[in-house]
Each structure stands twice: as C-alpha cells, then as structure tokens.
Amino acid sequence: MQSDATTVEEYLSELDPGRRETISAVRRVILDNLPTGYEELMQYGMISYVVPLSVLSNTYNGQPLMYAALASQKRHTSLYLTNVYGDESTERWFRERYLATGKRLDMGKSCVRFRKLDDLPLSLVGEVIARTPIAQFVEVYHASRSGRGRK
C-alpha cells in the first residue's frame, strides 16, 4: 500500500485508526532514539529516516540515503532497518536480541514485518535505531559501494 502523501502528517491521516496508532507508537520510539543528523521525511511512500543530501549527496540513486523506514502494508506493518542489513555484526546482534525477547521474528534483508504492536519489541527497536551514528552509517555505505562489503 504505497502512499502518495508528501508529509508524515498526511500519511498518518490516511491510515485507519488502528494502523495510525501502531505506526505512531513505533514512530515515537524511532524519533526518541534517532541519532543526531538523520532527518524524517516521506520517501518511496513510507515514513523514512535518512541521511540528508547535505551530508551525503553522492548516493547511488541521487536520493537521501535511507537509514530506517516505517510503512503500513496490506497485511502487516513494515519496519526497514538498513543499518541491520548493512552491517553483519549489527544484524547478528539484532537477530539474537530479537529472538531472546520470545517474539517471532519475521524479517527479510532489512524489513521486519509485524501485524500488531505487541509483536514488536519496542525497546529493541529503540536500541537498534540508536546504535548507528550517522558518520558510521555513511562509512558503512561507502565501504559497500567500494566493494569492501559488509563487515
């Protein structure tokens, strides 16, 4: 369910009340833990948290580099964590910590899918969001583009 909303407020207003409550709760955790320098905006029909072009203008697609994103899909809610995808040690840490919560992890490369808010360990979401300062994320991005890959 990709949105054409141009602002986060517009996106939230399009959602049914239950989805709005879920997205808003996860958004609060993200904003409370987001390291300095990242910006919130609408990108690819989702609420996105990005490295601004003023910090990193030479991206592979000319768009701000996505750090995390949040989207309401047809059958679930998606939380995209590109710092988990971009760094093997962070991915291992995240998967181990998630499974230790006893909650079922439904995850692709960077996308954590969940149906209800209780399915998502919000404290871990805060920790993983806070885990990667913008300079480190940009460094991992440059390493991936130069062929040095994930570490």
Residue pairs with C-beta under 8 A, 6 or more apart in sequence:
1 71
1 72
1 73
1 74
2 44
2 45
2 46
3 11
3 14
3 42
3 45
3 46
4 45
5 11
5 14
5 42
5 45
6 42
7 42
8 27
8 40
8 41
8 42
8 47
10 42
11 42
11 47
12 20
12 23
12 24
13 20
15 23
15 72
19 72
19 77
21 117
22 72
22 77
22 116
22 117
23 47
23 70
23 72
23 77
25 117
25 122
26 70
26 77
26 79
26 117
26 120
26 122
26 125
27 47
27 70
29 122
29 125
29 126
29 129
30 49
30 68
30 70
30 125
30 126
30 129
31 40
32 126
33 125
33 126
33 127
33 129
33 130
34 40
34 49
34 129
34 130
35 129
35 130
35 132
35 133
35 134
36 133
36 134
37 51
37 52
37 55
37 133
37 134
38 49
38 50
38 51
38 52
38 67
38 134
39 49
39 50
39 52
39 64
40 47
40 48
40 49
40 50
41 48
41 50
41 64
42 48
43 50
43 63
43 64
43 66
43 69
44 66
44 69
45 71
46 69
46 70
46 71
46 78
46 80
47 69
47 70
47 71
48 64
48 66
48 68
48 69
48 70
49 66
49 67
49 68
49 69
49 129
50 64
50 65
50 66
50 67
51 64
51 65
51 67
51 134
51 137
51 138
51 141
52 64
53 59
53 64
55 134
55 138
56 64
56 65
56 138
56 141
59 65
59 141
60 145
65 137
65 138
65 141
66 80
66 82
67 82
67 83
67 132
67 134
67 137
68 79
68 80
68 81
68 82
68 83
68 129
69 78
69 79
69 80
70 77
70 78
70 79
70 80
71 77
71 78
71 80
72 78
73 113
75 115
76 106
76 113
76 114
76 115
77 113
77 114
77 115
78 111
78 112
78 113
79 111
79 112
79 114
79 120
79 125
80 110
80 111
80 112
81 94
81 110
81 111
81 112
81 128
81 129
82 110
83 90
83 128
83 131
83 132
83 137
83 140
84 90
84 91
84 94
84 110
84 128
85 91
85 109
85 110
86 137
86 140
86 141
86 144
86 150
87 132
87 140
87 150
87 151
88 150
88 151
89 151
90 128
90 131
90 132
94 124
94 128
95 105
95 107
97 121
97 124
97 127
98 105
98 107
98 112
98 121
98 124
99 105
101 121
101 124
103 119
103 120
103 121
104 119
105 112
106 112
106 113
106 114
107 113
112 120
114 120
132 140
140 150
140 151
143 149
143 151
144 150
